Each structure stands twice: as C-alpha cells, then as structure tokens.
Amino acid sequence: MSESTTLPLPLAELPESLHRFADPKAPGPARLMAAKGLVPVKGGDLVTLMVQLAADPDANIAAAADATLTGLPESVLRAAAEAALPGAVLEALARKFVGREELMEALVMNHRTPDAAIIVVARSASDHLCEVIATNQQRLLNEPVIVEALYKNRNMRMSTADRLIELCARNGVELTGIPAFAEHVAAIAGQLIPEPTDEPLPGDLIFQEALAADADDPDAIVREVDAARDEQTEKLADKFKPLSFQIKAMTKAEKLRLACVGDAAARALLVRDTNKGIAMAAMTSPKMTEKEATNIACSREIGEDILRYIGSRRQWLQSYELKMALIFNPKTPVGISMRFVPHLRVNDLRTLAKSRSVSQPLKTLSRQRIETLDKAGRS
C-alpha cells in the first residue's frame, strides 16, 4: 500500500503507540491534552503526533498541537528530520520550519524526505543549502521541479545554475518551468562547466552584485514625451546605471537567468537587449507585471516580437492603458493595433486620428469609428 501524502494520515499509517492519542473517535479532552504534549510520547513519535493533530478538524486541537510543535527543542526537531518518519510528516516540517538552516539541511539529507518537501526548501534555500540540494543529482533528475525551484532562487550561485542546466540537458530532461531553458542550454553549449566548490566563484559574486543593484521598480526607464512634436525619448534612471554596466558585462547565460530571477529594473533593461532570446526571456518572466508590460508597450526601443507577445496576453489586455500603449506605439504591428481601436474612448480616438506617429490605416480606422459613434449618438 502506498504511503499517504496528505494530513491527517490514516490511523493505520501511524505507530501503534500513537493510536489512542490520535484516534478521531477518542474523547475531545483527551485529544486536547495530547495536542498540548501532556502524554508519554517522545522524540520522532511526539513530532509525528503533533503534526497529525495540527491537521485535526477541531480548531482548538489543531492550534494547541501547532503551538506544541513550534515550542519543541531544536534537538528533538532535528532528530525527527533525520528519522524515517512518514513523508507527509517530513513535508509538514519543511513547510513549517523553512528558513531554519540546520533543520532544513537535515531534511534535505534524509532520503525519506519527499520531493515535495525538497521543492519547498529549494525555493528559498541559502547558498549553502542550494549546494547541498544540488549534489543529489539522481533526485534532481527524477523530479526536475526541484531544479526549477533552485534556478529561480536568487541565492543559488550562477555557476550551479549552469551546472544543473547542463546536467538536465545531458540527460534529456526538459525544464518546462524555465521559459528560457532551451536558450540557456544553447548559451552554455561547448563551455567548460566548473565543478562544485566550497566558495562562490568570482562570476557568482558578480552575479550577486547585480542582483543587489536591482530593484522592484517598474519605472527604471524614465520616459519623456514632447507633446508638441508627438515624440518621446527614454533614459535610464541614474540609480540603475551601475546595474546597466553590470548587465552589459554579463554572458548570455547570466542575462537569461537574471531575466528570470531579477526584479523589475533588470527586466526593464533586459527586455531591450538586442538578443531576441534574452529580451523574450525578460518579457516572459513569471514575475512580469501588467504595469511593467504597459511601460514596455509604450517604448519605441522595443522589438516587434515583444510587442506582439504583449498583444497576445489576455490577462493584460483587460487594461485600457496597455491597449492604449500598444495602439499609440508605431512599432506595434498594425494588425494588433487595429484590433484594439474599437475599444478606445472618443477623446482617445480623436487624438489617434490626429497623431503623426501612427500608420495611416490606424488613423483611417479611428476616423471611421468616430463617425460610427457620432451617428449612433444622433439616432
């Protein structure tokens, strides 16, 4: 019989010594005492019992068990993390105590710990813990989502990211959770991938410096509009100039990963990269927001592929501002711009009809739309 992966576990999967305390049919007061730790149970069994009762349907029992679990000594929790406990219990420990370095390392080193728990740890693991997880190549190949979680973790070294991408590519494992996986594989093809080291390599430190210079600021690119001439220029905000220099010095693989793990300032720069693969990696980052997309859609420095991609994203196209940005950007493919003209308000249609920067078909369509609305208003 396969082991259950959800809590509370069936009574039959718990040690027999815990049945009388964990049995849902036991009297409520007795189960509440057990949840408070007032029972003759120790070590891994105590941790298992508290995890089980913390998932109890009775809110009072669940809260008491959770408080007891939280208050257990580190030595007791660590011993449990190293023990052959049910996988669901080990996963619960990972979710509750993620961030406690020594405890998480014990869980990672335990072959009984389920992949779901390793994924939880990998998402926010420290540099050291990322390296520990990355050494178990067989587990990584069996569950590629762990590699994806590590790749998206800003704490993992760039050299380790390259090594894991190469490992998966060599073994025919595709990382579908990393949009630029194929681009990254191509970027490191033929390169000498460094072996794991105790200390970060110089390139790892440089990559971390770029992350430190980054910020979640969608307005990293400052736009200045000359309304009289219907033209606009863009410039980089002064505080992001160091980041710009760091990005220019990066390899293609480093830029691709920064597009994934960086913040809005890095994406604003990378989406303007002359390499289409890097630009698209920034645009398709899971962290890309509607506000960023709107700012990008306004830019005349953006490639047509990027604007076409923005114009295909239904969740963003609910934004009137984004549709306006696409329509008024002369670099947007005409077929996309014309789809959104019927959505414009009359005042914006009149502005579009007079604009000197958009194509003639757009102007003609906007005038036709104005006439249609005027006739409808008079009827």
Sequence and secondary structure as in RCSB ss.txt:
>XXXX:A:sequence
MSESTTLPLPLAELPESLHRFADPKAPGPARLMAAKGLVPVKGGDLVTLMVQLAADPDANIAAAADATLTGLPES
VLRAAAEAALPGAVLEALARKFVGREELMEALVMNHRTPDAAIIVVARSASDHLCEVIATNQQRLLNEPVIVEAL
YKNRNMRMSTADRLIELCARNGVELTGIPAFAEHVAAIAGQLIPEPTDEPLPGDLIFQEALAADADDPDAIVREV
DAARDEQTEKLADKFKPLSFQIKAMTKAEKLRLACVGDAAARALLVRDTNKGIAMAAMTSPKMTEKEATNIACSR
EIGEDILRYIGSRRQWLQSYELKMALIFNPKTPVGISMRFVPHLRVNDLRTLAKSRSVSQPLKTLSRQRIETLDK
AGRS
>XXXX:A:secstr
     SSS  GGGS GGGHHHH TTS HHHHHHHHTT SS  HHHHHHHHHHHHT SSHHHHHHHHHHHHTS HH
HHHHHHHS   HHHHHHHHHHHTT HHHHHHHHH TTS HHHHHHHHHH  HHHHHHHHT HHHHHH HHHHHHH
HT TTS HHHHHHHHHHHHHTT   TTSTTHHHHHHHHTT       SS  HHHHHHHHHHHH  S TTSEEEEE
ETTTTEEEEEE GGGHHHHHHHHTS HHHHHHHHHHS HHHHHHHTT SSHHHHHHHHT TT  HHHHHHHHH T
TS HHHHHHHTT TTTTT HHHHHHHHH TTS HHHHHHHGGGS HHHHHHHHH SSS HHHHHHHHHHHHHHHH
HHH 
